[in-house]
């Protein structure tokens, strides 16, 4: 019964999204926000049609669902640009990964410690889980005709590649936080980080390269038209994720690396297939996860945290990323409007849910961390869904004009 309710809800939302089509990108709303609201409506707190445990009580379903969605999303990001364009953006992306992301973890942890009066250990777990930029929510502001018309290509590439890479590379920060919490020794955290990261790079590169070669051979014999190539990339992402899981590697990073190598080794047709992949992810594949999340929101735990948790969510959105990118504006070679735009549209989303539930699985549930983290996630989903159109129009007004096709 519960599964039928979920499937029916997702199907109805899919019809709404398909009917609105490209108009969605011109409205102050997003597909994740629609799914979240629908989940609340059918969940136990409103209509009671769908009964699922609260996030603070059970995490495995949401963890695995977020893991699969992230894998498909980072594969789409990896296929979005030719290899030469990826190489041209390595400097700003590296700065964002090695400097901005750890600083975002520290700022978020400090805010949690100060506003919620939680122990240092819990603050570290919260900061690590919320530091990566989410590729699912970020894709909605960097893809589509309006984004290509109004935003410079460099900004879109940097945000896309950062969000694709930092989901996997946030793992060492999470493991450090787990070590601080007593879930492992510092040495074990270092060893596991090296094994998971380096192993993910090797496995992802090997499978991505093999997939690209397979697509070339299939193309030579006319066996891989656009639609089969599209589904092949999704299957490849899931295959890499599964193998990485069996080897206890960083599966999200492995998929991203695999997508980059697949892009390099393939025929080039996969980038034509990327557009429908992105559309499928941003418009439809996000719906089941956000419906489930909406139904599993820990309302009672939020109430126990009180208004300090709302203050935390607001402060995280304002202070976690925006001031850091303004400070890094020169090494990133960004104008003030570009730094403001990229600083604001670096959302907390599915990746945060993945790491929050991973921490709960590794060291046990910390109800405060899960409740506070999920509230920040929900406020982020609402805020970026509502501000996407306005933010893009403000950027165009600040910079004076939309970008020409040559700049895309």
Secondary structure by P-SEA (a helix, b strand, c coil): caaaaaaaaaaaaaaaaaaaccccccccccaaaaaaaaaaaacccccccccccccccccaaaaaaaaaaaaaaaaaaaacccaaaaaaaaaaaaaaaacaaaaaaaaaaaaaaacccccaaaaaaaaaaaccccaaaaaaacccaaaaacccaaaaaaaaaaaacccccaaaaaaaaaaaaccccaaaaaaaaaaaaaaaaaaaaaaaaaaaaaaaaaaaaccccaaaaaaaaaaaaaaaaaaaaaaccaaaaaaaaaaaaaaaacccccccaaaaaaaaaacccaaaaaaaaaaacaaaaaaaacaaaaaaaaaaaccccaaaaaaacccccccaaaaaaaaaaccccaaaaaaaaaaaaacccaaaaaaaaaaaaaaaaaaaaaaaaaaaaaaaaaaccccccccc
